[in-house]
Amino acid sequence: MPQPILRTDRLLLVPLADRHFELEVELDSDPEVLRFLFGRARTREEVAESHATRMAFGAKVDGLGYWMAFAPHDEESGEFVGLMMLPPAHGPDQPDDPAVAELGYRLVRRFWRQGLATEASRELLRHAFETVGQERVIAQTMAVNAGSRGVMAAVGMRYVRTFHPDFDDPLPGAEQGEVEYEITREMWAARFRR
């Protein structure tokens, strides 16, 4: 099953494609958007590497991947809102389990604090559990990232752990660690099934 186009009340979520590269560059050029990820804006070359990695991860498990969000429901005339992420979970501390996905979101700053990350995340979770058949979805962020943690709680995820990875050049707040949240298919069904 290819990644579908998804819709919420206010957003159109379109599977990431090469035509979206300039929007990724725009998003990653704002250091505030990347404050809890990289602590700085990213170069065009860094964004190109990330884009290639995203496209590869998006092809690993049918139906999972990355979406570009537009408001209202039109890619051509709507405004670019951000990048919504639901790839297979990956990383040094994640098991290679195709039944586990990782939720993420990165919004253009003018769309912060409008509930759009929560709205898109709920739709991605619905898709993960009801369409793709995932067993579990996790999300990770810096412990000090209150905004992202708020989205995780709002969509029904529960805190799992705090961990302290080693960073060559840690960001401010890194001493408080990273947090992981999760939601299982059973948790989703109990809370949101229509």
Residue frames relative to the residue before (quaternion, step in Angstrom):
aa qw qx qy qz dx dy dz
M 1.0000 0.0000 0.0000 0.0000 0.00 0.00 0.00
P 0.3366 -0.7315 0.5473 0.2281 3.62 -0.68 0.96
Q 0.6318 -0.4971 0.4127 0.4283 3.56 -1.27 0.28
P 0.2897 -0.7678 0.5392 0.1892 3.60 -0.77 0.90
I 0.5073 -0.5308 0.5533 0.3933 3.51 -1.38 0.12
L 0.1352 -0.7949 0.5898 0.0437 3.58 -0.89 0.98
R 0.1478 -0.7858 0.5960 0.0740 3.56 -1.18 0.61
T 0.1171 -0.7314 0.6650 0.0957 3.52 -1.25 0.63
D 0.7471 -0.3632 0.2656 0.4893 3.59 -1.21 -0.15
R 0.8244 0.2341 -0.0905 0.5073 3.58 0.97 -0.86
L 0.7708 0.3767 -0.1663 0.4861 3.59 1.19 -0.32
L 0.2271 -0.6814 0.6741 0.1723 3.47 -1.40 0.49
L 0.1216 -0.7855 0.6050 0.0469 3.58 -0.81 1.04
V 0.0935 -0.8158 0.5700 -0.0273 3.54 -0.47 1.32
P 0.5195 -0.6395 0.4490 0.3457 3.63 -0.80 0.87
L 0.5465 -0.6287 0.4531 0.3174 3.56 -0.98 0.94
A 0.0247 0.7776 -0.6259 0.0540 3.55 -0.99 0.95
D 0.6967 -0.4710 0.3290 0.4295 3.56 -1.26 0.26
R 0.6099 0.5736 -0.3591 0.4124 3.62 1.07 -0.60
H 0.6551 0.5234 -0.3063 0.4507 3.60 1.24 -0.30
F 0.3729 0.7745 -0.4659 0.2099 3.59 1.25 -0.10
E 0.6714 0.5020 -0.3201 0.4413 3.62 0.83 -0.89
L 0.6194 0.5241 -0.3457 0.4713 3.59 1.11 -0.58
E 0.6145 0.5243 -0.3402 0.4814 3.59 1.08 -0.67
V 0.6277 0.5214 -0.3311 0.4738 3.59 1.02 -0.80
E 0.6399 0.5239 -0.3192 0.4628 3.60 0.94 -0.90
L 0.6703 0.5103 -0.2993 0.4480 3.59 0.85 -0.97
D 0.7552 0.4069 -0.2083 0.4699 3.57 0.83 -1.02
S 0.5514 0.6014 -0.4077 0.4099 3.60 1.24 0.09
D 0.6284 0.5076 -0.3334 0.4861 3.60 1.29 -0.12
P 0.3517 -0.7687 0.4867 0.2201 3.61 -0.39 1.16
E 0.5998 0.5604 -0.3740 0.4316 3.62 1.10 -0.49
V 0.6134 0.5401 -0.3465 0.4605 3.59 1.07 -0.70
L 0.7638 0.3662 -0.1731 0.5026 3.58 1.07 -0.77
R 0.2877 0.8166 -0.4714 0.1680 3.57 1.30 0.14
F 0.7753 0.3312 -0.1790 0.5072 3.61 0.90 -0.87
L 0.6405 0.5008 -0.3283 0.4809 3.59 1.29 0.16
F 0.8314 0.0442 0.0308 0.5531 3.54 0.72 -1.12
G 0.3932 -0.7461 0.4557 0.2849 3.58 1.23 -0.38
R 0.7703 0.1922 -0.1179 0.5965 3.57 1.28 0.17
A 0.5934 -0.5123 0.4573 0.4199 3.54 -1.32 0.15
R 0.3621 -0.7235 0.5437 0.2233 3.56 -1.22 0.47
T 0.5168 -0.6316 0.4810 0.3204 3.54 -1.16 0.61
R 0.6641 -0.4902 0.3839 0.4138 3.54 -1.28 0.33
E 0.6432 0.5260 -0.3163 0.4578 3.58 1.03 -0.80
E 0.6447 0.5065 -0.3208 0.4742 3.60 1.01 -0.77
V 0.6426 0.5070 -0.3234 0.4747 3.58 1.00 -0.80
A 0.6232 0.5376 -0.3423 0.4532 3.60 1.01 -0.76
E 0.6444 0.5030 -0.3215 0.4779 3.61 0.99 -0.77
S 0.6568 0.5072 -0.3070 0.4660 3.58 0.94 -0.88
H 0.6302 0.5374 -0.3343 0.4498 3.57 0.98 -0.84
A 0.6653 0.4991 -0.3056 0.4634 3.58 0.90 -0.91
T 0.6413 0.5137 -0.3165 0.4740 3.59 1.01 -0.81
R 0.6513 0.5133 -0.3198 0.4583 3.59 0.92 -0.86
M 0.6534 0.5100 -0.3218 0.4577 3.57 0.89 -0.87
A 0.6557 0.5043 -0.3126 0.4668 3.61 1.01 -0.78
F 0.6694 0.4813 -0.3039 0.4774 3.61 0.90 -0.87
G 0.6290 0.5593 -0.3272 0.4296 3.56 1.07 -0.72
A 0.6930 0.4613 -0.2720 0.4827 3.58 1.20 -0.41
K 0.5216 0.6860 -0.3976 0.3151 3.62 1.25 -0.17
V 0.7913 0.1030 -0.0326 0.6018 3.61 0.96 -0.86
D 0.4983 -0.6774 0.4507 0.2994 3.57 -0.67 1.09
G 0.8176 0.2635 -0.2154 0.4643 3.53 -0.98 0.96
L 0.6787 0.4454 -0.2973 0.5025 3.60 1.21 -0.34
G 0.3333 0.7472 -0.5388 0.2006 3.55 -1.25 0.33
Y 0.6227 -0.5140 0.4515 0.3796 3.51 -1.16 -0.81
W 0.1239 -0.7837 0.6070 0.0453 3.54 -1.11 0.78
M 0.2985 -0.6971 0.6190 0.2042 3.52 -1.24 0.62
A 0.2592 -0.7884 0.5455 0.1164 3.57 -0.82 1.04
F 0.0589 -0.7804 0.6225 -0.0067 3.53 -1.03 0.95
A 0.0895 -0.7751 0.6231 0.0548 3.57 -1.17 0.67
P 0.5128 -0.3043 -0.7979 0.0877 1.48 -1.64 1.80
H 0.8522 -0.2577 0.1567 0.4275 3.60 -1.08 -0.69
D 0.6164 0.5325 -0.3589 0.4558 3.61 0.82 0.90
E 0.3833 -0.7379 0.5100 0.2203 3.56 -0.66 1.10
E 0.6854 0.5076 -0.2943 0.4312 3.60 0.96 -0.82
S 0.8204 0.2313 -0.1126 0.5107 3.60 0.76 -0.98
G 0.5774 0.5941 -0.3836 0.4081 3.59 1.22 -0.22
E 0.5266 -0.6133 0.4825 0.3372 3.53 -1.33 0.19
F 0.4788 -0.6443 0.5167 0.2976 3.54 -1.12 0.74
V 0.2164 -0.8047 0.5470 0.0801 3.58 -0.70 1.13
G 0.7362 -0.3847 0.2661 0.4891 3.59 0.87 -0.83
L 0.5492 -0.5831 0.5013 0.3273 3.49 -1.45 -0.12
M 0.1147 -0.7824 0.6112 0.0335 3.56 -0.78 1.09
M 0.1728 -0.8371 0.5187 0.0184 3.55 -0.78 1.06
L 0.1447 0.7509 -0.6361 0.1023 3.53 -1.04 0.89
P 0.1753 0.7868 -0.5702 0.1586 3.59 0.56 1.16
P 0.6446 -0.4285 0.4038 0.4877 3.57 -1.25 -0.05
A 0.5409 -0.6072 0.4554 0.3624 3.60 -1.01 0.73
H 0.0578 0.7981 -0.5947 0.0770 3.55 -0.95 0.87
G 0.4737 0.6565 -0.5038 0.3012 3.54 -1.22 0.38
P 0.6974 -0.5079 0.3072 0.4016 3.56 -1.24 0.35
D 0.7538 0.3636 -0.2196 0.5013 3.61 1.09 -0.56
Q 0.6105 0.5327 -0.3528 0.4680 3.60 1.26 0.33
P 0.4145 -0.6926 0.5210 0.2776 3.59 -0.86 0.87
D 0.4849 -0.6427 0.5034 0.3136 3.56 -1.15 0.56
D 0.2369 0.7721 -0.5353 0.2474 3.55 0.26 1.34
P 0.3268 -0.7844 0.4886 0.1980 3.64 -0.35 1.15
A 0.6172 0.5446 -0.3527 0.4450 3.61 1.25 -0.17
V 0.6691 0.4400 -0.2904 0.5237 3.60 1.33 0.03
A 0.0996 -0.7829 0.6134 0.0306 3.56 -0.85 1.03
E 0.3084 -0.7397 0.5696 0.1827 3.56 -1.30 0.34
L 0.2928 -0.7724 0.5489 0.1284 3.55 -0.69 1.18
G 0.1390 0.7751 -0.6105 0.0852 3.55 -1.06 0.79
Y 0.0680 -0.7820 0.6194 0.0119 3.55 -1.28 0.37
R 0.0026 -0.7635 0.6451 -0.0284 3.50 -1.14 0.74
L 0.0678 -0.8412 0.5363 -0.0132 3.58 -0.39 1.23
V 0.5567 -0.5458 0.5100 0.3635 3.52 -1.27 0.59
R 0.5945 -0.6467 0.3377 0.3380 3.58 -0.79 1.01
R 0.6530 0.5318 -0.3436 0.4155 3.64 0.92 -0.73
F 0.6875 0.4510 -0.2860 0.4920 3.61 1.27 -0.18
W 0.3994 0.7129 -0.4831 0.3144 3.59 1.24 0.20
R 0.8579 0.2069 -0.1565 0.4436 3.53 -1.35 0.50
Q 0.5425 0.5893 -0.4204 0.4262 3.56 1.06 0.78
G 0.5580 -0.6346 0.3730 0.3831 3.58 1.28 0.14
L 0.4366 0.7307 -0.4414 0.2839 3.59 1.25 0.11
A 0.6244 0.5184 -0.3490 0.4687 3.61 1.03 -0.67
T 0.6408 0.5124 -0.3163 0.4762 3.58 1.03 -0.77
E 0.6589 0.5180 -0.3056 0.4517 3.58 0.91 -0.93
A 0.6839 0.4678 -0.2836 0.4827 3.58 0.88 -0.92
S 0.6500 0.5275 -0.3207 0.4431 3.59 0.96 -0.84
R 0.6236 0.5263 -0.3482 0.4615 3.60 0.98 -0.73
E 0.6661 0.4900 -0.3106 0.4687 3.57 0.95 -0.83
L 0.6429 0.5089 -0.3307 0.4673 3.60 0.98 -0.75
L 0.6471 0.5007 -0.3230 0.4757 3.59 0.99 -0.74
R 0.6100 0.5348 -0.3488 0.4694 3.59 0.98 -0.78
H 0.6596 0.5053 -0.2920 0.4737 3.55 0.92 -0.97
A 0.6555 0.5327 -0.3175 0.4311 3.60 0.87 -0.94
F 0.7703 0.3801 -0.1981 0.4721 3.56 0.80 -0.98
E 0.7744 0.3936 -0.2023 0.4521 3.57 0.81 -0.96
T 0.7501 0.3565 -0.2085 0.5165 3.59 1.12 -0.56
V 0.7590 0.3753 -0.2063 0.4905 3.59 0.72 -1.09
G 0.3861 -0.7461 0.4663 0.2772 3.59 1.06 -0.68
Q 0.2519 0.7785 -0.5343 0.2123 3.58 1.10 0.62
E 0.4170 -0.6972 0.5279 0.2478 3.56 -1.20 0.58
R 0.8065 0.0265 0.0602 0.5876 3.56 1.07 -0.78
V 0.0877 -0.7533 0.6483 0.0680 3.55 -1.19 0.66
I 0.1520 -0.7807 0.6024 0.0670 3.55 -0.94 0.95
A 0.0777 -0.7475 0.6522 0.0994 3.54 -1.38 0.16
Q 0.0991 -0.7951 0.5975 0.0297 3.56 -1.04 0.78
T 0.1122 0.7653 -0.6302 0.0675 3.54 -1.20 0.63
M 0.6409 -0.4660 0.4095 0.4522 3.55 -1.30 0.03
A 0.5829 -0.5972 0.4220 0.3542 3.59 -1.03 0.75
V 0.6952 0.4824 -0.2780 0.4547 3.61 1.05 -0.70
N 0.5580 0.6070 -0.3969 0.4032 3.62 1.23 -0.09
A 0.1655 -0.8427 0.5080 0.0664 3.56 0.32 1.31
G 0.6284 0.5526 -0.3463 0.4241 3.62 0.98 -0.73
S 0.6931 0.4636 -0.2750 0.4786 3.56 0.85 -0.95
R 0.6345 0.5199 -0.3278 0.4687 3.57 1.00 -0.77
G 0.6196 0.5468 -0.3373 0.4509 3.58 1.09 -0.68
V 0.6318 0.5114 -0.3286 0.4809 3.58 1.02 -0.77
M 0.6416 0.5346 -0.3282 0.4415 3.59 0.89 -0.90
A 0.6804 0.4696 -0.2897 0.4823 3.59 0.90 -0.88
A 0.6562 0.5401 -0.3172 0.4209 3.60 0.94 -0.86
V 0.7201 0.4154 -0.2587 0.4919 3.60 1.08 -0.59
G 0.6536 -0.5731 0.2973 0.3950 3.58 1.24 0.32
M 0.4552 0.6727 -0.4685 0.3474 3.58 1.21 0.25
R 0.2573 -0.7572 0.5785 0.1606 3.56 -1.17 0.57
Y 0.5666 -0.5899 0.4660 0.3374 3.52 -1.20 0.70
V 0.1895 -0.7875 0.5803 0.0845 3.58 -0.96 0.94
R 0.8028 -0.1886 0.1927 0.5319 3.57 0.70 -1.04
T 0.2700 -0.6677 0.6546 0.2295 3.48 -1.46 0.20
F 0.0013 0.7957 -0.6052 0.0216 3.56 -0.92 0.87
H 0.3091 -0.7686 0.5453 0.1282 3.55 -1.21 0.57
P 0.1102 -0.8065 0.5782 0.0555 3.61 0.02 1.23
D 0.4717 -0.6387 0.5226 0.3105 3.54 -1.27 0.39
F 0.0660 -0.7851 0.6157 0.0078 3.55 -0.87 1.03
D 0.4975 -0.6492 0.4859 0.3081 3.57 -1.02 0.79
D 0.7914 0.0828 -0.0026 0.6057 3.57 1.00 -0.88
P 0.1360 -0.8524 0.4978 0.0845 3.60 0.40 1.21
L 0.4649 -0.6622 0.5226 0.2688 3.52 -1.18 0.72
P 0.6182 -0.5077 0.4130 0.4353 3.61 -1.18 0.34
G 0.7622 0.3182 -0.2672 0.4964 3.57 -0.86 0.99
A 0.4816 0.6946 -0.4280 0.3201 3.60 1.25 -0.26
E 0.5777 0.6012 -0.3831 0.3975 3.60 1.12 -0.51
Q 0.6406 0.5071 -0.3268 0.4751 3.60 1.24 -0.35
G 0.5406 -0.6794 0.3571 0.3444 3.56 1.31 0.00
E 0.4857 -0.5968 0.5493 0.3258 3.47 -1.47 -0.16
V 0.2258 -0.7654 0.5847 0.1461 3.56 -1.15 0.58
E 0.1875 -0.7522 0.6206 0.1181 3.51 -1.26 0.58
Y 0.1185 -0.7535 0.6448 0.0485 3.53 -1.09 0.90
E 0.0983 -0.7943 0.5961 0.0642 3.57 -1.22 0.38
I 0.0314 -0.7262 0.6800 0.0964 3.48 -1.43 0.23
T 0.2649 -0.7621 0.5728 0.1447 3.55 -0.95 0.92
R 0.6760 -0.4656 0.3667 0.4379 3.54 -1.28 0.20
E 0.6502 0.5189 -0.3180 0.4548 3.60 0.99 -0.80
M 0.6376 0.5146 -0.3236 0.4732 3.58 0.99 -0.83
W 0.6430 0.5250 -0.3187 0.4575 3.56 0.96 -0.87
A 0.6741 0.5054 -0.2979 0.4488 3.57 0.84 -0.99
A 0.6654 0.5114 -0.3075 0.4484 3.59 0.95 -0.84
R 0.7578 0.4067 -0.2121 0.4642 3.57 1.01 -0.76
F 0.8559 0.2352 -0.0567 0.4571 3.57 0.83 -0.96
R 0.4665 0.6913 -0.4735 0.2834 3.62 1.08 -0.30
R 0.3697 -0.7524 0.5128 0.1850 3.53 -0.90 1.03
